[in-house]
Amino acid sequence: MNILYLNLYDEFGGAEKICNLLYNQFSQEDKHYRFVLAGDKDSDKNSYSLFSKHTFKEIEEYLIEYDFLKRIVRILALVCIVRIILVKRIDVVHLHNTHDYLISCRGIKVLLKFVPVVWTLHDMWSMTGYCTYSAKCVRWKDRCRNCKDLSANRVLRKDLPERFFLQKKALFTENHLYRVCPSKWLYDMIKDSGIGVKNLLCIPNGVDIETFRRIDKKTARRKNHLNNNKKYLLFVAASTNNKKKGMDYLLDAVKMLNDVKDLEILVIGKTDHKISGNGIPVHRLGYISEEKVLNEIYAAADLFILPSIEDNFPCTTLEAMASGTPVIAFRVGGIIEQLDEESGFLVDEILPGELAMKIRMALSDQEKLSDISEKAYRRSVNLFSANSMNDKYRILYKKAIKRYRSFK
């Protein structure tokens, strides 16, 4: 099979990690290609991009402001994608994040004239009129009519979210478009939305258990110049400025933990503001793309804190579990499918006080923490390995190609 993977960026967050896990899998039977709208040039001859990430960042505000520029970018991207399909004789396209920049509903219909398309849904964008997560809004149950939250795009007309919703609904009647939900949470919401369930599947995200593995905590700390006598809480997000990732909840929670001796916070991710731990030391490690280093820092931490207030099936949970680090998370989205009460700590209410209480409880019982660490590791290996995810997608690719060719 010749497979083309499409995504907005080459690396950044969870969608990029899953796209790259699939793209980088090695098989003598397959040839893999990747096209991203914004990516850095490297020696990978099978990877293509329209812009560098720096250039895209420079023009993104204009794309938001001027819709005609966005349409031009999508046309240019579509021409590049179709050319790759024809030149490389692509059998199936696997689409990841688009978020209105990479390809439109009309563009996907063009691709379907050449190949079947598999689309992994990394958030709610495909089932709403515009937003990636709807918070407490349930207007997606009624075609996103009369959208009251257009702050993400100040030039978006009030009638457009419903129009976008209907465009997506029409697209999802196509015979050779397959949508994949990483979580049952998202799968069930799509069913409730009325946007259509044709060719809708559920395949959980996976983690590379050869890269993210258990490392002796003292060794991991020594390599990263961390103190063996400290208690470290780890927070990871592509951007710490993303309010949905809940860093403010963590910072508010640690204000209630001033009495916990030797407590410190490790923060991985891009940020443009000062982070205060209210007397508890905060180590800003920046954005880390090297997975070996990420694995070491996960393993060095006592707890991985995931205070997301909305999330689908985050890769960070799986990476922490595979590294043998217990996870504390709010009981939201697909996170409850990743963790159970034996392999992690779920916080029932989205409140800093509840989060602080769970952190305090976890740190107070080292024997239980060690047991949960072992069970988290085993759960990641048994249920969420990248190999298992890859196998399920390969079965889907073969099914989609066979069915597509039978219609020709």
NUDO-154154 format. One record per residue: x, y, z of N, C-alpha, C in turn. Coordinates in steps of 0.001 Angstrom, whole numbers, padded with zeros to 6 digits, always signed. Example, Ala and Ser with C-alpha at 12.3 -4.5 7.8 and 13.67 -1.06 7.14 Angstrom:
2
+013190-005690+007800+012300-004500+007800+013200-003300+007800;+012850-002250+007080+013670-001060+007140+012900+000030+007870;
END
This chain:
408
+000830-001200+000000+000000+000000+000000+000866+001253+000000;+000445+002237-000770+001054+003568-000729+000108+004484+000040;+000581+004996+001179-000290+005747+002084+000235+007173+002214;-000670+008136+002109-000325+009543+002288-000998+010065+003550;-000194+010563+004480-000698+011124+005727-000735+012649+005614;-001857+013240+006002-002038+014682+005924-002273+015258+007313;-001611+016386+007591-001826+017055+008874-001465+018526+008739;-001922+019316+009695-001662+020745+009657-000183+021043+009910;+000411+020399+010941+001814+020610+011295+002569+019285+011258;+003920+019377+011205+004721+018157+011260+004930+017701+012698;+005007+018652+013635+005092+018289+015051+004569+019437+015889;+003862+019090+016940+003361+020094+017885+002669+019386+019039;+001461+018833+018797+000688+018208+019861+000357+016759+019581;-000766+016312+020168-001134+014912+020093-001461+014433+018693;-002150+015246+017904-002494+014843+016537-001236+014570+015725;-000225+015426+015909+001033+015255+015185+001735+013973+015624;+001672+013671+016922+002333+012461+017410+001717+011202+016810;+000385+011161+016741-000282+009984+016187-000020+009884+014691;-000104+011012+013994+000194+011022+012561+001607+010491+012305;+002568+010953+013084+003955+010541+012885+004215+009111+013318;+003508+008640+014351+003633+007234+014738+003244+006319+013579;+002164+006675+012891+001707+005879+011755+002634+006051+010560;+003042+007291+010309+003912+007581+009170+005258+006869+009297;+005790+006797+010516+007128+006243+010735+007154+004741+010956;+005990+004087+010940+006007+002636+011100+006669+002008+009878;+007439+000960+010100+008192+000344+009009+007523-000949+008575;+007334-001065+007267+006750-002272+006697+007286-002439+005283;+007683-003649+004975+008203-003912+003629+007108-003812+002573;+005868-003960+003000+004755-003940+002052+004316-002530+001681;+004599-001558+002526+004012-000225+002370+005056+000833+002041;+004583+001902+001393+005371+003113+001209+004563+004264+001790;+005199+005009+002679+004506+006069+003392+005009+007440+002942;+004052+008359+002803+004349+009741+002442+003572+010650+003394;+004076+011882+003583+003416+012813+004495+003409+014211+003877;+002259+014873+003977+002155+016268+003569+001574+017066+004724;+002271+018138+005097+001769+019024+006146+001739+020446+005597;+000818+021233+006096+000740+022615+005647+001956+023399+006136;+002348+023161+007394+003475+023883+007983+004438+022898+008623;+005652+022839+008092+006634+021904+008632+008040+022345+008294;+008990+021932+009095+010386+022287+008859+011035+021299+007903;+011874+021807+007034+012554+020961+006057+013552+020050+006765;+013597+018813+006315+014614+017894+006827+015035+016958+005694;+015757+015928+006021+016293+015030+004992+015289+013975+004558;+014081+014023+005099+013066+013022+004766+012487+013318+003392;+012855+012516+002417+012432+012776+001033+010963+012457+000789;+010316+011753+001718+008907+011398+001552+007971+012346+002296;+008527+013405+002855+007722+014364+003608+007713+015708+002890;+006515+016285+002760+006354+017530+002009+005621+018556+002879;+005912+019847+002631+005191+020908+003333+005021+022105+002405;+003982+022909+002666+003735+024100+001861+004470+025310+002439;+004534+025400+003776+005214+026507+004449+006137+025957+005531;+007128+026756+005886+007845+026470+007137+006939+026895+008289;+007177+026339+009469+006335+026719+010616+006483+028213+010932;+007696+028746+010750+007918+030164+011017+007094+031023+010060;+007109+030678+008775+006345+031442+007788+004857+031357+008061;+004391+030159+008392+002965+029993+008649+002520+030815+009852;+003354+030857+010875+003022+031655+012062+002911+033130+011696;+003770+033583+010763+003753+034981+010346+002468+035339+009595;+001933+034386+008817+000762+034702+007977-000562+034273+008596;-000517+033516+009718-001753+032944+010255-002765+034013+010649;-002320+035127+011203-003278+036154+011612-004013+036742+010412;-003359+036757+009253-004017+037250+008041-005019+036223+007512;-004703+034945+007685-005638+033893+007269-006912+033950+008104;-006761+034273+009384-007921+034402+010263-008770+035607+009854;-008082+036686+009495-008777+037941+009198-009431+037943+007813;-008737+037329+006840-009199+037409+005446-009481+036015+004903;-010749+035730+004726-011162+034393+004315-010661+034035+002918;-010530+035012+002041-010091+034700+000682-008654+034186+000671;-007813+034660+001625-006445+034151+001730-006444+032694+002183;-007351+032380+003099-007480+030999+003564-007854+030077+002396;-008761+030552+001547-009174+029745+000400-008015+029532-000574;-007191+030557-000769-006029+030427-001656-005059+029375-001121;-004809+029422+000201-003907+028448+000818-004446+027036+000646;-005756+026855+000850-006347+025514+000703-006235+025020-000736;-006405+025919-001700-006275+025524-003106-004847+025090-003416;-003876+025867-002953-002471+025501-003168-002153+024147-002537;-002645+023941-001293-002403+022668-000614-003046+021517-001375;-004268+021726-001856-004977+020666-002574-004244+020284-003854;-003720+021279-004569-002953+020990-005792-001739+020122-005459;-001032+020468-004372+000132+019679-003955-000267+018254-003579;-001371+018117-002848-001819+016794-002390-002212+015915-003571;-002981+016475-004507-003416+015701-005673-002207+015278-006505;-001237+016164-006621-000029+015822-007375+000688+014632-006734;+000806+014646-005394+001451+013521-004697+000662+012235-004930;-000664+012337-004859-001513+011158-005074-001254+010553-006445;-001155+011402-007466-000983+010906-008836+000437+010412-009089;+001430+011172-008650+002826+010820-008923+003260+009589-008129;+002852+009531-006868+003280+008427-005996+002287+007264-005990;+001237+007382-006769+000225+006318-006881-000322+005920-005509;-000791+006911-004813-001307+006705-003460-002574+005851-003498;-002672+004907-002552-003843+004018-002460-004881+004523-001467;-004414+005188-000403-005331+005692+000622-004711+006931+001273;-005550+007914+001559-005121+009121+002263-005625+009041+003694;-004736+009337+004643-005123+009369+006050-004994+010804+006536;-006140+011411+006785-006223+012809+007199-006276+012899+008722;-005528+013860+009258-005568+014122+010694-006137+015528+010898;-005476+016417+011620-006038+017748+011877-006030+018622+010626;-007145+019284+010360-007229+020241+009257-007521+021631+009802;-008486+021715+010692-008901+022961+011348-009031+024125+010381;-009650+023835+009233-010088+024880+008304-008976+025473+007457;-007719+025111+007710-006614+025666+006935-006137+024709+005854;-005966+023449+006208-005338+022492+005298-006238+022113+004134;-007474+021755+004445-008377+021273+003398-009819+021501+003839;-010677+021815+002895-012093+022059+003178-012903+020802+002892;-014190+020856+003202-015080+019735+002876-015085+019479+001372;-015087+020546+000593-015037+020394-000866-013732+019739-001297;-012633+020119-000621-011347+019525-000942-011321+018030-000667;-011926+017618+000436-011985+016182+000758-012791+015442-000299;-013851+016068-000790-014643+015445-001861-013817+015272-003131;-012920+016223-003401-012016+016083-004549-011107+014875-004360;-010538+014730-003154-009655+013585-002880-010381+012262-003078;-011666+012230-002718-012445+010995-002828-012660+010566-004280;-012387+011442-005217-012453+011064-006634-011247+010226-007043;-010205+010253-006211-008966+009538-006526-008715+008340-005610;-009037+008504-004303-008678+007490-003301-009700+007501-002166;-009769+006416-001394-010540+006481-000143-009795+007332+000884;-010540+007933+001808-009952+008805+002820-010328+008314+004214;-009321+008150+005062-009508+007857+006480-009222+009155+007239;-010126+009524+008130-009979+010781+008865-010038+010492+010363;-008907+010694+011058-008885+010536+012510-009291+011851+013157;-010273+011785+014028-010858+012978+014640-010204+013220+016004;-009323+014193+016078-008551+014438+017297-009249+015375+018268;-010377+015945+017863-011169+016803+018738-012585+016856+018179;-013367+017845+018581-014770+017922+018179-014991+018690+016866;-013940+019201+016245-014085+020114+015123-014945+019552+013993;-014831+018278+013737-015564+017688+012600-017071+017600+012853;-017506+017723+014102-018930+017556+014413-019589+018852+014875;-018831+019954+014838-019397+021248+015234-019374+022200+014041;-020000+023343+014237-019977+024344+013188-018633+025022+013047;-017871+025075+014153-016575+025739+014057-015592+025359+015168;-016054+025214+016402-015134+025096+017540-014529+023697+017652;-013335+023642+018282-012650+022365+018490-013173+021634+019721;-013588+022399+020728-014263+021849+021900-015384+022801+022265;-016510+022254+022672-017711+023080+022846-017954+023526+024278;-017065+023113+025218-017272+023421+026642-018657+022915+027062;-019480+023775+027647-020805+023336+028098-021890+023534+027042;-021508+024082+025902-022484+024316+024831-022874+022992+024168;-024170+022798+023948-024658+021585+023274-025441+021948+022011;-025129+023103+021435-025828+023502+020214-025473+022602+019040;-024406+021807+019165-024089+020841+018116-025173+019778+017991;-026025+019662+019005-027157+018734+018905-028258+019295+018012;-028146+020598+017705-029157+021246+016864-028477+022036+015747;-027510+021413+015096-026852+021956+013912-026096+023257+014176;-025707+023487+015414-024969+024701+015790-025709+025971+015364;-027002+025941+015486-027800+027120+015152-027570+028233+016173;-027599+029464+015686-027488+030650+016556-026291+030568+017501;-025134+030261+016925-023908+030158+017721-023645+031476+018446;-023390+031374+019753-023166+032572+020565-021702+032758+020956;-020842+031873+020476-019434+031983+020842-018598+032021+019569;-018462+033197+018997-017695+033366+017770-016370+034085+018039;-015922+034040+019289-014706+034772+019661-013471+034223+018965;-013507+032946+018532-012345+032353+017871-012096+032996+016510;-013121+033615+015941-012962+034256+014638-013873+035471+014583;-013299+036635+014758-014120+037838+014870-014817+038225+013577;-014392+037610+012436-015052+037948+011177-016064+036879+010768;-016273+035888+011616-017204+034810+011297-018639+035303+011446;-019421+035194+010377-020813+035620+010431-021638+034646+011256;-022716+035121+011836-023517+034315+012748-024169+033115+012073;-024381+033194+010754-025043+032086+010077-024065+031002+009631;-022744+031279+009708-021774+030339+009155-021609+029047+009947;-021603+029046+011293-021454+027768+011996-022482+026728+011571;-023750+027120+011425-024758+026163+010977-024460+025700+009553;-024002+026622+008703-023685+026243+007323-022515+025255+007282;-021484+025525+008102-020348+024608+008164-020787+023228+008667;-021639+023217+009678-022158+021957+010212-022846+021159+009105;-023684+021813+008320-024430+021128+007261-023501+020651+006145;-022435+021415+005870-021452+020972+004877-020778+019672+005321;-020423+019631+006603-019793+018418+007135-020758+017248+007115;-022000+017496+007475-023004+016433+007473-023171+015854+006080;-023179+016701+005059-023294+016226+003673-022060+015413+003282;-020873+015877+003726-019637+015150+003428-019664+013747+004008;-020243+013602+005202-020190+012327+005910-021150+011279+005358;-021848+011613+004277-022659+010598+003581-021849+009878+002509;-020627+010328+002255-019783+009728+001219-019445+008283+001569;-019449+007419+000554-019215+005982+000770-017786+005656+001178;-016830+006458+000733-015429+006072+000911-014663+007004+001849;-015412+007675+002716-014811+008454+003795-015034+007710+005104;-013945+007424+005816-014012+006668+007070-013519+007569+008198;-014388+007803+009169-014007+008622+010323-013644+007721+011495;-012540+008059+012161-012049+007259+013286-012015+008125+014537;-012701+007690+015573-012673+008359+016877-011684+007635+017784;-010724+008344+018373-009813+007696+019318-010494+007305+020627;-011649+007912+020919-012323+007623+022189-013798+007313+021964;-014338+006495+022845-015774+006213+022816-016556+007474+023189;-015953+008324+024000-016573+009596+024375-016933+010410+023136;-015971+010563+022220-016226+011330+020999-017181+010580+020080;-017016+009271+019997-017901+008437+019169-019362+008622+019587;-019605+008581+020879-020979+008714+021372-021533+010114+021115;-020682+011138+021219-021162+012496+020960-021518+012688+019489;-020730+012095+018614-021054+012204+017185-022388+011529+016900;-022625+010406+017542-023926+009744+017385-025052+010656+017849;-024851+011352+018955-025878+012243+019500-026064+013507+018667;-025037+013890+017909-025090+015162+017187-026006+015118+015975;-026250+013931+015443-027071+013830+014245-026312+014160+012976;-024989+014303+013075-024201+014646+011893-023933+013427+011014;-024259+012237+011515-024126+011026+010711-023106+010055+011265;-023420+008765+011188-022523+007740+011737-022025+006776+010665;-022228+007105+009426-021766+006226+008346-020248+006092+008387;-019763+004845+008305-018325+004553+008325-017614+005192+009518;-018262+005157+010662-017692+005721+011892-017138+004587+012753;-015866+004688+013137-015205+003641+013912-014535+004241+015139;-014074+003360+016010-013334+003777+017200-012020+002993+017275;-010889+003699+017165-009557+003096+017316-008775+003964+018303;-008462+003452+019487-007745+004269+020484-006359+004673+019992;-005927+005852+020408-004543+006270+020158-003583+005303+020829;-002367+005255+020301-001355+004370+020864-000113+005131+021291;+000781+004433+021965+002047+005016+022413+003170+004044+022063;+004295+004581+021649+005459+003768+021306+006105+003282+022602;+005842+002026+022945+006312+001499+024228+007802+001119+024197;+008424+001247+023032+009870+001056+022974+010592+002373+023272;+009933+003483+022931+010509+004802+023222+010149+005257+024628;+008867+005161+024968+008409+005517+026312+008363+004240+027149;+009327+004117+028035+009487+002891+028809+009883+003242+030238;+009838+002249+031080+010193+002471+032481+011699+002669+032625;+012070+003717+033353+013468+004035+033634+013600+004221+035141;+014708+003782+035680+014955+003991+037104+014863+005485+037427;+014058+005831+038421+013785+007237+038738+015063+008011+039088;+015950+007401+039872+017180+008085+040259+018065+008359+039049;+018107+007385+038131+018901+007562+036911+018330+008690+036064;+016996+008699+035917+016338+009734+035120+016571+011123+035721;+016540+011206+037049+016761+012498+037708+018210+012954+037567;+019123+012043+037681+020532+012409+037553+020826+012953+036150;+020255+012313+035132+020483+012762+033754+019919+014152+033500;+018865+014512+034233+018210+015796+034000+018435+016785+035143;+019459+016491+035968+019899+017402+037027+018767+017740+037998;+018029+016705+038384+016941+016867+039345+017321+016216+040669;+016807+016750+041743+017177+016336+043096+016395+015087+043514;+017098+014074+043981+016445+012824+044398+015575+012998+045632;+015792+014071+046383+015052+014266+047622+013780+015111+047442;+013517+015559+046204+012342+016388+045940+011160+015540+045469;+009971+016139+045564+008763+015535+045007+008359+016400+043804;+008343+015785+042610+008099+016546+041392+006725+016237+040796;+005976+017319+040523+004733+017225+039763+005037+017686+038344;+004617+016906+037358+004902+017228+035958+003637+017661+035228;+003745+018755+034475+002661+019231+033606+003215+019334+032194;+002483+018794+031211+002933+018812+029818+001794+019278+028921;+002082+020224+028052+001123+020649+027016+001919+021273+025888;+001444+021103+024649+002137+021729+023521+002277+023225+023766;+001211+023826+024289+001237+025238+024681+000586+025374+026049;+001322+025889+027002+000760+026068+028344-000265+027196+028372;-000328+027976+027294-001301+029073+027220-002709+028581+026881;-002821+027334+026454-004116+026764+026111-004927+026539+027388;-005955+027342+027581-006738+027296+028815-007378+025930+029040;-007700+025226+027961-008359+023919+028099-007443+022869+028732;-006131+023115+028676-005187+022174+029285-005122+022329+030803;-005706+023422+031322-005962+023518+032754-004785+023837+033646;-003759+024502+033116-002621+024792+033978-003004+025690+035157;-003951+026579+034950-004396+027454+036048-004950+026637+037212;-005600+025518+036904-006125+024656+037968-004984+024037+038769;-003916+023656+038082-002761+023103+038787-002113+024163+039677;-001927+025367+039145-001286+026423+039932-002135+026821+041137;-003460+026826+040941-004344+027119+042084-004312+025980+043102;-004176+024758+042608-004140+023600+043514-002886+023608+044379;-001729+023963+043776-000485+023907+044563-000440+024995+045637;-001268+026037+045507-001357+027039+046567-001859+026415+047865;-002573+025294+047717-003113+024602+048885-002173+023509+049384;-000979+023419+048761-000041+022353+049112+001279+022905+049645;+001239+024128+050158+002461+024760+050666+003097+023992+051820;+002288+023193+052495+002814+022443+053638+003474+021131+053227;+003345+020751+051946+003969+019515+051474+005461+019778+051270;+006273+019093+051998+007706+019341+052006+008365+018947+050681;+009271+019808+050207+010119+019540+049033+009331+019345+047740;+008192+019989+047613+007378+019879+046400+007843+020890+045348;+007994+020407+044101+008357+021288+042992+007569+020889+041739;+007506+021825+040781+006714+021603+039567+007617+021657+038341;+007446+020694+037438+008129+020690+036147+007092+021004+035069;+007409+021941+034180+006475+022339+033126+007143+022188+031765;+006522+021381+030903+006995+021218+029525+005958+021822+028593;+006411+022691+027694+005501+023298+026723+005861+024739+026455;+005380+025246+025344+005621+026642+024987+004768+027553+025866;+005359+028645+026313+004615+029594+027125+005143+030993+026886;+004258+031988+026991+004702+033372+026815+004370+034222+028038;+004152+033564+029170+003874+034326+030387+004581+033679+031582;+004731+034459+032628+005396+033980+033832+004498+032992+034564;+005118+031935+035075+004369+030916+035802+004790+030976+037266;+003819+031190+038138+004115+031298+039560+003526+030121+040325;+004369+029507+041154+003913+028402+041988+003585+028848+043404;+003476+030163+043623+003119+030704+044936+004046+030172+046035;+005339+030264+045745+006332+029811+046719+006887+028432+046431;+006166+027642+045659+006656+026322+045252+007438+026488+043954;+008693+026034+043889+009531+026242+042704+008913+025639+041440;+008982+026401+040346+008487+025956+039037+009660+025953+038057;+009915+024808+037431+010991+024672+036446+010373+024644+035053;+010579+025707+034287+010071+025777+032914+011093+025138+031981;+010731+024005+031395+011662+023251+030565+011490+023542+029085;+010471+024365+028738+010242+024695+027336+009602+023556+026568;+009503+023743+025271+008936+022698+024411+010015+021670+024099;+009741+020414+024354+010708+019336+024121+010145+018381+023071;+010840+018267+021956+010377+017373+020892+011093+016029+020914;+012260+015977+021542+013028+014732+021580+012382+013753+022571;+011873+012662+022049+011069+011759+022867+011890+011042+023931;+013162+010808+023669+014011+010171+024674+014109+011043+025923;+014248+012343+025720+014321+013273+026848+012970+013349+027553;+011886+013400+026770+010546+013397+027361+010348+012183+028259;+010751+011027+027770+010617+009783+028539+011353+009879+029870;+012543+010450+029830+013338+010586+031059+012647+011505+032066;+012055+012595+031581+011413+013540+032490+010120+012962+033057;+009355+012254+032206+008176+011537+032728+008606+010600+033860;+009663+009819+033603+010119+008825+034579+010668+009482+035841;+011202+010685+035714+011783+011378+036873+010719+011937+037807;+009512+012192+037286+008453+012814+038081+007785+011811+039014;+007275+012310+040121+006486+011471+041025+005068+011299+040506;+004521+012373+039942+003155+012349+039428+003075+013175+038153;+002302+012707+037209+001968+013513+036041+000569+014083+036259;+000454+015412+036233-000828+016069+036480-001434+016492+035144;-002639+016020+034865-003345+016320+033609-004663+017016+033955;-004619+018345+034177-005830+019043+034611-006684+019567+033452;-006672+018869+032301-007477+019295+031159-008947+019351+031547;-009619+020424+031126-011053+020525+031393-011865+019977+030223;-011219+019791+029069-011802+019112+027917-010671+018406+027193;-010866+017161+026817-009835+016448+026073-010433+015191+025456;-009815+014726+024393-010318+013571+023651-009652+012284+024149;-008416+012048+023734-007681+010856+024140-006199+011234+024155;-005778+012083+025113-004452+012708+025061-003288+011727+025080;-002303+012015+024227-001110+011173+024150-000272+011263+025412;-000316+012420+026081+000518+012598+027274+000164+011604+028375;-001115+011277+028491-001520+010275+029490-000829+008954+029222;-000868+008529+027953-000293+007238+027572+001228+007246+027736;+001867+008376+027423+003320+008467+027556+003744+008377+029022;+002996+009048+029896+003308+008981+031326+003123+007558+031852;+002006+006929+031477+001736+005565+031927+002827+004604+031461;+003218+004725+030180+004253+003838+029635+005602+004078+030303;+005800+005303+030821+007041+005637+031530+006984+005222+032997;+005833+004674+033412+005683+004205+034781+005388+005310+035767;+004813+006419+035296+004493+007536+036186+002987+007647+036367;+002487+007591+037598+001046+007679+037836+000470+009018+037371;-000760+008983+036881-001425+010160+036331-002591+010570+037234;-002691+011875+037489-003864+012441+038148-004566+013332+037124;-005843+013085+036860-006561+013830+035828-008008+014058+036232;-008594+015121+035709-010023+015331+035879-010784+014264+035082;-011928+013900+035582-012752+012864+034949-013519+013489+033767;-012818+013684+032651-013425+014319+031481-013063+013546+030207;-013911+013715+029170-013622+013195+027838-013214+011736+027811;-012235+011447+026936-011760+010074+026779-010721+009666+027804;-010356+010583+028712-009363+010250+029734-009852+009109+030619;-011159+009039+030830-011703+007979+031691-011607+006610+031027;-011305+006573+029732-011074+005297+029044-009600+004909+029118;-008732+005883+029348-007306+005602+029465-006946+005111+030863;-007558+005747+031867-007266+005427+033267-008443+004710+033903;-008147+003889+034873-009185+003410+035789-008669+003632+037206;-009465+003291+038188-009100+003585+039581-007885+002796+040054;-007524+001724+039342-006361+000931+039742-005073+001419+039082;-005204+002132+037956-004011+002518+037205-003773+004031+037199;-004560+004786+037962-004389+006230+038004-005322+006853+039016;-005345+008176+039033-006189+008912+039967-007107+009836+039168;-008408+009632+039277-009377+010479+038589-010044+011414+039591;-010093+012698+039239-010692+013726+040090-012098+013995+039580;-013097+013798+040433-014492+013842+039995-014977+015239+039638;-014545+016244+040376-015015+017612+040124-013875+018490+039624;-014190+019350+038671-013167+020236+038104-013000+021443+039030;-012274+021196+040108-012034+022220+041120-010583+022108+041610;-009875+023235+041794-008507+023171+042304-008404+022454+043644;-009382+022654+044513-009345+022008+045821-009402+020494+045721;-010235+019990+044807-010335+018534+044608-009038+017986+044038;-008431+018738+043115-007156+018319+042528-006066+018297+043591;-006018+019330+044424-005014+019394+045491-005168+018225+046467;-006412+017894+046795-006668+016803+047733-006171+015471+047157;-006366+015272+045844-005930+014018+045218-004404+013954+045148;-003755+015083+044867-002284+015117+044845-001725+014791+046227;-002303+015417+047240-001853+015173+048613-002004+013690+048984;-003152+013119+048629-003414+011718+048942-002416+010805+048235;-002134+011077+046958-001223+010235+046187+000188+010271+046753;+000654+011464+047130+002018+011603+047630+002191+011042+049037;+001078+010856+049752+001168+010406+051146+001306+008898+051290;+001094+008156+050214+001127+006690+050293+002043+006151+049195;+003319+006034+049501+004310+005616+048512+004102+004179+048047;+003607+003334+048931+003377+001933+048548+002269+001843+047501;+001188+002590+047726+000089+002604+046748+000546+003253+045448;+001351+004290+045542+001855+004985+044359+002689+004042+043496;+003500+003238+044138+004329+002263+043422+003464+001205+042738;+002409+000769+043418+001500-000226+042843+000757+000344+041630;+000301+001582+041736-000401+002220+040619+000551+002440+039448;+001803+002772+039742+002814+002939+038700+002957+001664+037867;+003038+000531+038540+003166-000754+037851+001924-001058+037020;+000746-000823+037586-000496-001126+036871-000718-000183+035684;-000286+001075+035822-000389+002026+034721+000495+001581+033561;+001705+001154+033884+002626+000670+032851+002029-000537+032123;+001529-001505+032885+000951-002711+032284-000263-002381+031418;-001069-001440+031863-002268-001061+031100-001877-000426+029756;-000854+000415+029774-000414+001054+028525+000124+000025+027542;+000869-000945+028043+001443-001978+027176+000358-002893+026620;-000580-003284+027469-001598-004258+027067-002698-003674+026187;-003033-002407+026402-004193-001835+025714-003856-000761+024683;-002730-000064+024852-002518+001135+024045-001166+001178+023333;-000634+000054+022954+000645+000075+022252+000456+000598+020832;+001497+001252+020314+001445+001771+018945+001262+000640+017934;+001849-000513+018207+001711-001639+017284+000262-002071+017146;-000452-002097+018265-001873-002459+018227-002659-001439+017409;-002395-000147+017628-003056+000902+016850-002726+000768+015366;-001456+000564+015048-001044+000435+013648-001738-000724+012959;-001841-001861+013647-002483-003048+013065-003948-002764+012725;-004629-002057+013617-006047-001753+013380-006221-000813+012189;-005317+000147+012061-005400+001057+010919-005068+000335+009607;-004103-000559+009645-003766-001310+008423-004956-002143+007945;-005669-002735+008875-006876-003488+008508-007896-002557+007862;-008053-001357+008425-008992-000389+007872-008547+000074+006488;-007248+000362+006319-006750+000776+005008-007083-000275+003940;-006778-001529+004241-007003-002604+003271-008485-002742+002925;-009324-002623+003935-010769-002698+003713-011236-001539+002835;-010740-000342+003132-011153+000844+002377-010708+000761+000924;-009459+000317+000702-008937+000200-000671-009706-000850-001465;-009943-002011-000859-010675-003080-001538-012069-002634-001916;-012746-001975-000990-014107-001514-001251-014131-000432-002308;-013149+000462-002270-013077+001547-003242-012897+000996-004660;-011987+000024-004771-011696-000546-006103-012853-001359-006640;-013628-001926-005751-014781-002716-006194-015884-001833-006777;-015848-000539-006403-016839+000392-006931-016424+000965-008284;-015142+000823-008600-014629+001393-009846-014968+000524-011050;
END
